Amino acid sequence: MPFGNTHNQLKMKYSAAQEYPDLSKHNNHMAKVLTEELYAQLRDKTTPSGFTLDDVIQTGVDNPGHPFIMTVGCVAGDEETYEVFKDLLDPVIEDRHGGYKPSDTHKTDLNPDHLKGGDDLDPDYVLSSRVRTGRSIRGFCLPPHCSRGERRAVEDLAVEGLGSLDGDLKGKYYALKNMTDEEQQQLIDDHFLFDKPVSPLLLASGMARDWPDARGIWHNDNKTFLVWVNEEDHLRVISMQKGGNMKEVFNRFCTGLTKIESLFKEKGHEFMWNEHLGYVLTCPSNLGTGLRAGVHVKLPCLSKHEKFGEILKKLRLQKRGTGGVDTAAVGGVFDISNADRLGFSEVELVQMVVDGVKLLVEMEKRLEKGQSIDELMPAQK
Amino acid sequence: MASTFTRVLSRKRTVGILSLAGAGSLATGYLINKDKVHASVKSNRRMYPASAEYPDLRKHNNCMASHLTPAIYAALIDKATPSGFTLDQCIQTGVDNPGHPFIKTVGMVAGDEESYQVFAELFNPVIKERHNGYDPQIMRHPTDLDASKIRSGVFDERYVLSSRVRTGRSIRGLALPPACTRAERREVERVVADALSGLKEDLLGRYYSLADMTEKEQQQLIDDHFLFDKPISPLLTCSGMARDWPDARGIWHNNEKTFLVWVNEEDHTRVISMEKGGNMKRVFERFCKGLKEVERLIKEKGWEFMWNERLGYVLTCPSNLGTGLRAGVHINLPQLSKDPRFSKILDNLRLQKRGTGGVDTAAVGSTFDISNLDRLGKSEVELVQTVIDGVNYLVECEKRLEKGQDIKIPPAPGQIK
């Protein structure tokens, strides 16, 4: 809930000890970092738009986490959050992003020509290929904190920008609240429709307020380029198609993003970006590239191999079920994607996925034939 | 009477609040003196005009949506209560939960006592609609916890399985669940648990903090049907009242398990008196005794309940203003429940039926939860008497139908005058 700053000042009449949350049973990045001393140090600060420490951490306080899965436990309400609360967020970022230091710089590379190969993943195994990222519009508060007016302004800008796309990117916007039953069913059948979040991780941050006001889905006529407006971030941009031609998917991804960015700039708006954190998004886990490039791939033999987890780790890849994050694999089909977001460029991450998946498919083929895969074991990337 | 009371108590309350461990002295705006409530604290950020911020309520069916015009929104959007609670926060739950075509929810909450004044332009019509025409600007709410006035009140246990009375109380000077900080919520817990530990005799009992409960204690509370869990209803979670769960939440009950207090669930406290069987009179006697004792104990420490003569006891949801009282029975009515006149009879008796799982549940078999419809504008004694008279009437109807005799729909009462 976006409380005003008067509310934060009122808390100052209580001591830090009285306000400090009970994190004794918590297992998330925020809880690991936020000592009572740090809480005392940061509690009277606020970003220019009024986002406070308690706003940042509410989701992590309300969701203690899981013994096996380490969630982030904090969100940003605006671009300045990452600066004002850096004493909390820098260590969280370092822990979450493999040792990324406050002094490190992040490379952005959206030139698809830099990708080697990627157009020949075996379609008998690789069922579909997808790249997604997020973008935030500078000057507007992020979903946990934005007012209805701001959220609508973000939607207006997005719709205007996307409306100018042409060629194979030409498409249409469907506002969630105005959708006809027929449109809704079509979007469900295409697996494009997103629904009001139910995860308490998201709800506790306040990002689902006023649903479905100013939320919507834009996609091109070919159904290969899709933008979500005002879900967990201002924009989520997705390029996808059936089969294993990741190169084509990434081409379209980069072309589309670059076009959208220039359309925004023409109207005097830019994306939130800086050379330390790359693209700035709501959740610290999505900083940098905010990029998840992945495939749905059949690995029934390999997934049962005792070294499957280790192989993925070496390749800097992660597995999920085909329903997305927090789902289980069905029928030996896995969602395999890059584990990293920050500290590697877009091209580097997609290259890791392309090279890694190629190797995994090779291993699968060997195991099918009853051969060993020992000599194919990769080194740590 | 009430204003002398308030003056005497404000002095004591100052002592109570300054006794809070913590830096500095209290902002003077915090002392409750109705004439000096500041409605004009400016909320700190708005870059868009009210028209750009006005929620889209076209598909909504709740009391807030029925009364929040763009003009009222524009008039109130720059205001905040002294603790910083804003209109957008009051209405968030109603914006997020459009409602149901058949069930009209309230759609707004208070963050503190001052919300009802600062945002009166919206709260008043909502209160009027929800409470059967009660107008807070001109009417006064009667409080009466003198259980000796109750007539009859022991039901036929062949029909009435259990009897229960509940209400809520808020601690003046501390923000309500949608707005409270962690420290305020912990302070509510401390004040209430401290007072309850002073109860004696048949009210002697024990506090179980949700965060510190052992598995055994938890199982026992579940078996007793006492344990409340983190709310999942979006009506509640969207208001912000479930933040920091389970910090500073707990359950207190007496050893006899007939008097129960919930701490920091939907309100600062929910107070429940209950027993198996049909002795509603005794349930209400214990209810009044317990409430008065708790009030006496918190006053000793310089605290008081939120109360005023316009709205009675002040609670988070406007639907619970006045008495905040729901007196009810679990009653078995196999014949009457099949009669097509059942609903009309209940309406005219100013009673409401629910399933035995509580609000939003369906009846199992022919056993219903029957309770008073009204909360504000009638005293506790009046409402409990209404339930007693009504339940007696229902039992009479059931007995008549059993014998094949006909029943009559009782006359309808008038609106609140």
Boltz contact constraints between the chains, C-beta under 6 A:
constraints:
  - contact:
      token1: [A, 1]
      token2: [B, 240]
      max_distance: 6.0
  - contact:
      token1: [A, 4]
      token2: [B, 43]
      max_distance: 6.0
  - contact:
      token1: [A, 4]
      token2: [B, 44]
      max_distance: 6.0
  - contact:
      token1: [A, 4]
      token2: [B, 84]
      max_distance: 6.0
  - contact:
      token1: [A, 5]
      token2: [B, 44]
      max_distance: 6.0
  - contact:
      token1: [A, 6]
      token2: [B, 84]
      max_distance: 6.0
  - contact:
      token1: [A, 7]
      token2: [B, 84]
      max_distance: 6.0
  - contact:
      token1: [A, 10]
      token2: [B, 83]
      max_distance: 6.0
  - contact:
      token1: [A, 11]
      token2: [B, 181]
      max_distance: 6.0
  - contact:
      token1: [A, 13]
      token2: [B, 22]
      max_distance: 6.0
  - contact:
      token1: [A, 13]
      token2: [B, 24]
      max_distance: 6.0
  - contact:
      token1: [A, 14]
      token2: [B, 22]
      max_distance: 6.0
  - contact:
      token1: [A, 14]
      token2: [B, 183]
      max_distance: 6.0
  - contact:
      token1: [A, 15]
      token2: [B, 22]
      max_distance: 6.0
  - contact:
      token1: [A, 18]
      token2: [B, 183]
      max_distance: 6.0
  - contact:
      token1: [A, 19]
      token2: [B, 182]
      max_distance: 6.0
  - contact:
      token1: [A, 19]
      token2: [B, 183]
      max_distance: 6.0
  - contact:
      token1: [A, 22]
      token2: [B, 247]
      max_distance: 6.0
  - contact:
      token1: [A, 49]
      token2: [B, 45]
      max_distance: 6.0
  - contact:
      token1: [A, 50]
      token2: [B, 44]
      max_distance: 6.0
  - contact:
      token1: [A, 50]
      token2: [B, 45]
      max_distance: 6.0
  - contact:
      token1: [A, 61]
      token2: [B, 244]
      max_distance: 6.0
  - contact:
      token1: [A, 147]
      token2: [B, 53]
      max_distance: 6.0
  - contact:
      token1: [A, 148]
      token2: [B, 53]
      max_distance: 6.0
  - contact:
      token1: [A, 149]
      token2: [B, 48]
      max_distance: 6.0
  - contact:
      token1: [A, 149]
      token2: [B, 52]
      max_distance: 6.0
  - contact:
      token1: [A, 149]
      token2: [B, 53]
      max_distance: 6.0
  - contact:
      token1: [A, 210]
      token2: [B, 95]
      max_distance: 6.0
  - contact:
      token1: [A, 213]
      token2: [B, 56]
      max_distance: 6.0
